[in-house]
């Protein structure tokens, strides 16, 4: 083993600290970075210490992709590592292809990992990917969180995603592959400048003589990640002081919220909106600033499927009725990604469905006022129906033997303030 190989192996092994998992998942596309990752992981632990499992997502977008995935399976088999091919066929030709493919990839990998009892999934993201991400975020006038780039660890689909190569540049990994006589495939999309990331990759080559190198941009991301961690901590403390979860919504003390530093207030509001709407992405900067101004002026506003309204001395971040008006599910299933309606006595639920209470349903809830929940909050709350007949609306004071169970409670909201 060369000294350079030993350094890479030691660096990757160090990412696990003392907590080495019994089972470890590896996402392998067949490209150089992920092939190097699988090979490094097969060498950096003691024999028998970790059981590796590999998976390749075939997005079905290129004829060659299936053969490339089969090639990864052969490579893994040569190291006695179990491998599975996960196939995605969900793109309808519209929208942002790279974003949809990324979401599908993590959804498929998350499901595969859970089925295998794998708590940690590793991916081959490198310092080059980090630098490209920082440039893309700069082009969008990103703040601290955006410039923090790709986190080394993140929980996605209930699985911890670890990126142990984030401090390794692509050139060093290519040298590792060559030294160890490993082969890999080059995705032709890596040359397609229709994709923003590829244009940034070209820009990096032009910027390097000016000192804007991969390593320095990656260092910027590390610095911003430390700043983000500090801001998240103070946002968490502020949330503990002035917010609560009521009826599945976030309620803020208006007076204390107004006294927060702008960045802390903004971060708290973003996390509240994301938690209520179950969204992965923050609202855009301009409408978010409009919302901050509206709160200061005591006005209500909708954003990202949420209604932000004032009642007494409180600001409610609630679900917007129009965002859930068409959502339907059966009792016992999850409605709006947040609620489950459960019959407390195990009664027959056939012929019933769950949907938003709405104005018509609220008119049949004489005790709704006693709940203390604002009318718009109640209209967007889950209820049970048999055709056009309201059966139960627990949040509106009409339980009728039913319970509305919140899938993610207050503890999860506060924990989300410290996660990335």
N, C-alpha and C positions, 0 to 999 in steps of 0.2 A: 504494500500500500504506500502510495506517495505521501509526502508531507502535506500537499494540498488536499488530497483525499481525506487524510486524517483530520485536518482542520474543519472540513465540511461536515464530516460525520460527528465530530465533537460539538460543533455548533448546533446541529439538528438535535442531537441527544440532549443538549442543554435546554432545549425548548420545553422539555417535559418535566424538568426539575426532579423532585423526588417522587412525583406521582406518575409512574409509568403505568399506562393502562394494560389490562390483560388482553384486550382486543383493540385493534386499531384499524380504522378504515382508511383507504387511500384512493382518491379520485385520480384516475389515469386516463388521459385523453389519447395518449400515443405520441404527443408532442414531446420535445426535448426536456422541458422542465418537469413534467409529471413522470416521465420515464426515469429521469435522474432521481426524483423523489422516492419512487418505489424501490429503486436499487439501493439508495442510501439507507432507507429505513430497514431494508433487509440485512444491513451490515452494522447498524449503529447500536443495537441492543445485544445483551448477552443471549446465547442460544437458549431458546425456550422461554425467554422472558416475556415476549410479546407475540401474540398471534395476529398476523397481518391478513387483511382481506382487501381485495382490489375490486373496483367497479369502473366501468366505462359507460358514459352516456352517448348513445347514438342518436343524434338529433334528426336523422333522416333527411338532412338537407343536401347531402352530396352522395353520389353513388359510391364513392370510394370509402365513405365513412364506415360502412359495415365491415369491409375488409380490414380497415385500420383497427377497428375494435377487436376483430378476431386475432389480429396480430398482437395486440396487447394481451389477449387471453393466452396466447402461446408464450409470450415473454413471461407472464406471471407463472404459468405452469412450469416453465423451466426453473423457477425458483421455489416451486412447491407452494405457491400462494394462491388460494382460491380466488376466482375471478368471475364476475357476472357482467353481462351487457344489459344496460337499461335503455329502453327505446322510447323516444318522445315522438309523438305524431300530432302535436297540438297546434302547430302554426297554421293559420288560415290565410296567410299571405298579406295580412294587414298589420299595422302597428310597428313598433320598434322590435325588429327581429332579435337583435343581440340581447335586449332586456328580457324579452319573453323567453329566449333560450336559456339565459342565466337563471331566471326564476324556475323554469322547468327542471333545469339541471339540479338545483339544490333541493327541489321538491322530490325528485326521483331518488337522489342520493340520500336524503333524509329518511325516506321511507325504507330504503334498502338497509341503511344503518340500524334503524330501530328494529327491523325484522331480524337482524343478526346479533342484536344485543351489543351494538357498538356505540359507545358514548362519545368518542372523538373521531372526527373525520379530518384527514389532512388533504390539503390541496397544494399545487405547485406554484403558487403566486410568488413572484420574485421582486427584487428591488427595482427592476425595470418596469414591471407592472405598477409598482407603487409610484415611481416617478411619472409615468404616463398619466396615472390617475390624478396626481397633484396638478399637472399641467391642464388636464381637462377641467378640474375644479377651479383653477385660476381663471380659465376662460369664461367661467360662469360667475365670476366675482364671489367665490365661496368665502365663507368665514372660517372660524377656527375648526369646526367639526368637519367641514368639507376638505380643508387642507390637511387634516389628520389622515386622510387617505384610507387605505385598506387596513382594518385592524388585524393584529396578529391572531387574536382569538375573538370569536363571536358565536353567539348561539343562533342557529338558523334551523328552522323546522324541528326544534327540540333537541338538536345535536350540537355539540361544541365543534366548531370548525376551526382548525388550527392551521396556520400557514407558516411552516418552519423555515421556508426559503426567503422570507421577506428581506433578510439582510444579505442575500446572495444575489450577485448580478448574473444575468443570462450568459454572458461570455464565460464566466468561471464554470458554470454548469455545463456549457458545451465542451469545455476542455475536460471536465470530469467524464463526460460521455465518451469522448474520443480516447482518453487514457484507458478506459475500461472496455473499449471496443463494443460499445452499445449503439444500437441503431434507433432512429426515431423518425417520425413523419413531420412534414411541414404542411400545415393547413394553408391552402391557397388564399383563404380569406385574410391571412396575415400580410398579404401584399395588396389588399383591396382598399384603396384610399377613400372609398365611399364611407368606410367606418371611421368614426372620430378617433378611436384609439390608434388606428394605423397612421392617421395624419399626425397625431401627437408623437408617435414613434419616429416619424420622419423629422419632426420639429426638434426632437431631442438631439438627433445627429447634428443638426445645424447649430444648436445652442451649446453643445459641448465645448467648442473652442472659447466660448465666452465664460466658461466656468460653471455653467448650469448643467452639471453632470448628473447621471443617475444617482450616484452616491450622495451628492449634496441635496438633491430634491428629496431623496428618501430621508435624509436627516431632517429636512424641513417637516416632513410628515411625522417623524418621531417627536420633534419639538411641539408641534401642534397637538399631537395625541396627549402629551403631558399637560398642556394647557387645557385641553378638553376635559381631561380627568378632573382637574381642579374646578372648572366651571360646573361640571356635572355634580360634584360633591356639594357645592354651595346651592345648586338648584335643588338637590335632594333635601338639604336642610331647610330651604325656603318652603318646599312643598310640605314638609312635616309640620311647619309652623302655621301655614295659612290655607291648606287644602284638605278636602275629605272626599270620599267616594259615597255618593248617595244615589240610589236607584240606578246604578250602572253608569252614572255620570260623574264628572269631576266638578266640585264646587269650590270656588276660590273666594277668600275674603277680599272684597273689592278694595277697601282702604289700604290694607297691607300689600296687596298686589301692586297698587299704584306706586308704592314707595320703593319697590325693588329696583335695582340697577337694570337698565334696559335689556342687557344681554341675558341676565338671569330670568327676567320675566318672559322674554322671548322663548328661551329654552323650555321653561315650565309650560308655556302655552302650547308649544309644538308637541311636547310629549303628551300633554293632555289630549290634544286633537288626535294624535296617532293612536293613543290607547282607546279612545272612544270609537274611532272609525275603523280600528284594527288595520291601519295602513302602515306600510313599510317606509313610505317616503314622506318627508316633511312638506308642508305647503310651500309654494313659491314665495320668494322674498317680498315682492310688491304687495300681494294681497295680505300677507301676514303682517306687514307694517300697517296696512289699512286697518286690520283687525286690532292691533295694539292701540292705534289711535281711537278706534271706536270704543274700546273698553275704557280708555281714559275719559272719554266724553259721555259715557253712560249709555251708548247706543248698542243695539243688538246687530248681529251680522252672521251670515252663513259662510262656511269655508270647509272644503274637503269633506263634505257629507256631515258636518257638524253645525249645530246652532249654538252660538255664544250669546247668552241673554242675561239680563240683569233682573234680579228679584230681591227687593230689600237691599241689604248691604252685601249681597253675594253675586258673583259671576258664575253662571252655569255653563260648562262645556258639555253639551248634550248632543244626542243623535238628532239629525234633521229628519223630519217625517218623510219628506220626499225621497230621501236616500234609502228608506226601508219600506216604502209603501207597497212595492211589488214583491217583496221577499216572502216566500212561503216555505214551510217545512212541516213535517209530521211531529206530533208530540214525542219528546224523548230525543229528537235530533237537535243539532245546534242551529239556532236561528241568529242571523246577522253576525255570525262568528263570535257571539258573546253570551247568548242566553240558551238555556234548556228549560222547557216547560214540562213539569213532571206531575202526574196525578198522584196525590198522596195516599190514596187507598187502592192503587193498583187496578182501577176500573178499566173497562173496555174503551179504547181510544180510537177505534175504527171510525172512519167518516169525519174525523176532526183534523183541523190544520191550525198551524200557528202563523199569525201575521200581526202587523202593527195595529194597535187599537184604533187609531184614527179618531176623527171628530165624531163620526156616527157611533162608534163603540163607546166613546167616552160619555155620550149622552145617556147610556144605559148603566152608568156607574154612579149611583146617588151619593156614595161615600168618598168619591174621589177627592173632594176638597180637603177632607180630614187627613189625607196623606201628607199634605204640605208640599207636594211636588208640583212644579209649574205645569200649566196646561200643555204647552208644547212638549214637555218631557213625557207626560202621560200619553199624548197622542202617538209618540214614537215608541212606546213601550210594547213588549210582547203580550199577546193575548191569544186565547183559544176560541176557535169558531167552528160551528157546524153549519156550513153553507153561509147564509146571511144572518145566522143567529149567534150572538155573543154567548159563549159558555163561561169563560172566566177571564179576569183581568187582575191578577194579584197585586200589581203595583198601583192599580187604580182603586184599591179597596174592595175588590170583588174576587176573592180567592176561589170560592166555590169548590174547595177541595183540591186546588191546584197550587203549585209553588213555582215561582220563576227563579231559577238558579243561575247566578252569574258565573260564567266559566272562569273568568279571571277577576279576582277580587282586589281589594285595596292594597294588600301586600304586594301583589304583582305590579300594580301601578307604580308604587314607590320604588320597587326593585328595578323597574324599567328605566328609571332616571339615572341609574348607575351602570346600565348595560349599553353595549354598542353593537 
